[in-house]
Structures are given as C-alpha cells and as structure tokens.
Amino acid sequence: VEVPLSIEEKQVYEHLWAAIEKSSSGFVTSDNAVRFFEKTGLSNRILGYIWIIADADNKGVLDQQSFFVALKLIAHAQDGKTPSLALIGEGPSLPHFKGISTDPFKISTQNIEPEPVLTRENRAKYKGMFDACEPVDGLIDGEKGRKIFLKSRLPIEKLTQIWHV
C-alpha cells in the first residue's frame, strides 16, 4: 500500500524508520516492531490490529512502506480513531513515542551531516571508470552502469533508490 505523506510526515516517518531499521536489510522484524510500538502507549490489542493491517502479506516483517502504514494508523489510534486501511489517506497528527522526538523542527536540526567532499583523486578514479564504459553522448548503457553499481557493495535497497533517480 502506497502511503500518501505530507512533507512533515515524511520527515518524521523517515526519522522513525532510521531509529528502528539499523541493519540496512530493508525490513523490521515483528519483535523489533513490537518493542518500538509499545512506546506509543497503545494497548497490545490495538497494536496487534495495526500490525495485521500493516503486514497485509502476513510476512512477519515490515518494509518501509508497511512501517509507514503502521505509523499512520498509530497516529490515528492515538487520536482516538479505530485503525483501518481507509484512514491511510487521511492526515492525522503525528504519532508519539515515549523517549523519541517526533517534533519535525527538532528532527530537521538533528543529525545534519555535511555533504561528503569529492577529492580530485576520487573524481579522476570515477571519471576513469565512467570513460571505460564507452559513454555515448555522456550516457552509458544500463547494463554497464549496473555492473559498476554492483561493485560498490552498497545494499540492494540503496542501489534501487539510486537507479530510480
């Protein structure tokens, strides 16, 4: 299920995803999610119902989109609404977690890292790799690009994001 998010929700939800998904596997196990979701103050019954909706394929794990579904439903439940898939398109207030800031202003000023600097040596190295792929009009063949990206040893999820840019 694609979750429509406001800019504020996207920022907060991605912050919460980063707080729970530290393995770069692209998913969160039910054990980790339960411990995390318990910080909402919602009953286990409501959290169980939210899990059933979010884990629609019954895989026992949540990917980022299904995690966002759960967050949206948690926010609605915290607002006193009964969680349902029909609420996904509605914009609730942001979810609250004990001990975790969901204030968008605080999040936007946290963890601001400077852009990495591309050294002359690395630029020359990457340009050489690109030129070795025999670009035509500044473009390389998709298969050649794929091979270069696979050599980077980045997680497949990151490579997929790069590929779709």
C-alpha positions as CSV (number, residue, x, y, z in Angstrom):
1,V,0.0,0.0,0.0
2,E,1.4,3.4,-1.0
3,V,1.1,5.8,1.9
4,P,0.4,9.5,1.0
5,L,2.5,11.6,3.3
6,S,2.8,15.3,3.9
7,I,6.3,16.8,3.9
8,E,6.2,16.8,7.7
9,E,5.0,13.2,8.0
10,K,7.7,12.1,5.5
11,Q,10.4,13.7,7.6
12,V,9.2,12.2,10.9
13,Y,8.4,8.8,9.5
14,E,11.8,8.5,7.8
15,H,13.4,9.6,11.2
16,L,11.5,6.8,13.0
17,W,12.4,4.3,10.3
18,A,16.1,5.2,10.8
19,A,15.6,4.8,14.5
20,I,14.4,1.2,14.2
21,E,15.9,-0.2,11.0
22,K,19.6,-0.1,11.6
23,S,20.6,-3.3,9.8
24,S,20.1,-2.0,6.2
25,S,18.1,-5.1,5.5
26,G,15.1,-3.0,4.4
27,F,12.7,-4.5,6.9
28,V,11.9,-4.6,10.6
29,T,11.1,-7.9,12.3
30,S,7.9,-8.3,14.4
31,D,10.0,-8.5,17.6
32,N,11.7,-5.2,17.0
33,A,8.5,-3.5,15.8
34,V,6.6,-4.7,18.9
35,R,9.3,-3.2,21.3
36,F,9.2,0.0,19.3
37,F,5.4,0.3,19.0
38,E,5.0,-0.4,22.8
39,K,6.4,3.1,23.2
40,T,3.2,4.6,21.8
41,G,1.2,3.8,24.9
42,L,-1.5,2.0,22.8
43,S,-2.9,-1.3,24.0
44,N,-1.5,-4.6,22.7
45,R,-4.9,-5.3,21.2
46,I,-4.8,-2.1,19.1
47,L,-1.2,-2.6,18.2
48,G,-2.0,-6.2,17.1
49,Y,-4.8,-4.9,14.9
50,I,-2.5,-2.3,13.4
51,W,0.1,-5.0,12.7
52,I,-2.5,-7.1,10.8
53,I,-3.3,-4.2,8.6
54,A,0.3,-3.1,8.0
55,D,1.6,-6.6,7.4
56,A,-1.0,-7.3,4.8
57,D,1.0,-10.1,3.2
58,N,1.5,-11.8,6.5
59,K,5.3,-11.9,6.2
60,G,6.0,-11.2,9.8
61,V,8.2,-8.2,8.9
62,L,7.5,-4.7,7.8
63,D,9.3,-2.9,4.9
64,Q,9.4,0.8,4.9
65,Q,6.0,1.4,3.3
66,S,4.2,-1.1,5.6
67,F,6.0,0.5,8.5
68,F,4.7,3.9,7.4
69,V,1.2,2.4,7.2
70,A,1.6,1.3,10.8
71,L,2.8,4.8,11.9
72,K,-0.1,6.4,10.2
73,L,-2.6,4.0,11.9
74,I,-0.8,4.5,15.3
75,A,-1.3,8.3,14.9
76,H,-5.0,7.8,14.2
77,A,-5.4,5.4,17.1
78,Q,-3.6,8.0,19.4
79,D,-6.2,10.5,18.1
80,G,-9.0,8.1,19.3
81,K,-9.9,6.6,15.9
82,T,-10.3,2.9,15.2
83,P,-7.4,1.9,12.9
84,S,-8.5,0.9,9.4
85,L,-7.0,0.9,5.9
86,A,-9.5,3.6,4.9
87,L,-7.7,6.1,7.2
88,I,-4.4,5.8,5.3
89,G,-5.3,8.7,3.0
90,E,-6.3,11.0,5.9
91,G,-3.7,13.2,7.6
92,P,-3.7,12.6,11.4
93,S,-1.4,14.3,13.8
94,L,2.0,12.8,14.1
95,P,2.5,9.6,16.2
96,H,4.0,9.9,19.6
97,F,6.6,7.6,21.1
98,K,7.9,7.7,24.6
99,G,11.5,8.8,24.6
100,I,11.6,9.6,20.8
101,S,11.2,13.1,19.4
102,T,8.7,13.4,16.6
103,D,8.9,17.2,16.5
104,P,9.8,18.0,12.8
105,F,11.8,21.1,13.8
106,K,14.0,19.1,16.2
107,I,14.4,16.3,13.7
108,S,15.4,18.7,10.9
109,T,18.1,20.2,13.1
110,Q,19.4,16.8,14.4
111,N,22.0,14.7,12.6
112,I,22.8,17.3,10.0
113,E,25.9,15.9,8.3
114,P,28.0,17.9,5.9
115,E,28.0,16.8,2.3
116,P,30.9,14.5,1.6
117,V,33.7,16.1,-0.3
118,L,34.7,14.5,-3.6
119,T,38.5,14.6,-3.8
120,R,40.4,15.1,-7.0
121,E,41.8,11.6,-6.8
122,N,38.3,10.1,-6.4
123,R,36.9,12.2,-9.1
124,A,39.7,11.1,-11.5
125,K,39.1,7.4,-10.5
126,Y,35.3,7.6,-11.0
127,K,35.7,9.5,-14.3
128,G,38.1,6.7,-15.5
129,M,35.5,4.1,-14.6
130,F,32.8,6.0,-16.5
131,D,35.1,6.6,-19.5
132,A,35.9,2.8,-19.6
133,C,32.2,2.2,-20.2
134,E,32.5,4.0,-23.5
135,P,29.7,6.6,-23.0
136,V,27.8,7.8,-26.0
137,D,26.6,11.5,-25.7
138,G,27.5,11.4,-22.0
139,L,25.4,8.3,-21.3
140,I,26.4,4.7,-20.6
141,D,24.5,1.5,-21.3
142,G,22.2,0.4,-18.4
143,E,23.9,-3.0,-18.1
144,K,27.4,-1.4,-17.8
145,G,26.1,1.0,-15.2
146,R,24.5,-1.8,-13.3
147,K,27.8,-3.7,-13.2
148,I,29.6,-0.6,-11.8
149,F,27.0,0.0,-9.2
150,L,27.1,-3.7,-8.1
151,K,30.8,-3.4,-7.5
152,S,30.1,-0.6,-5.0
153,R,28.9,-3.1,-2.4
154,L,26.0,-0.9,-1.4
155,P,22.9,-2.6,-0.2
156,I,20.5,-3.6,-3.0
157,E,17.9,-1.2,-1.5
158,K,20.2,1.7,-1.8
159,L,21.2,0.7,-5.4
160,T,17.5,0.5,-6.3
161,Q,17.0,4.1,-5.0
162,I,20.0,5.3,-7.0
163,W,18.8,3.5,-10.1
164,H,15.4,5.2,-9.9
165,V,16.8,8.7,-9.5
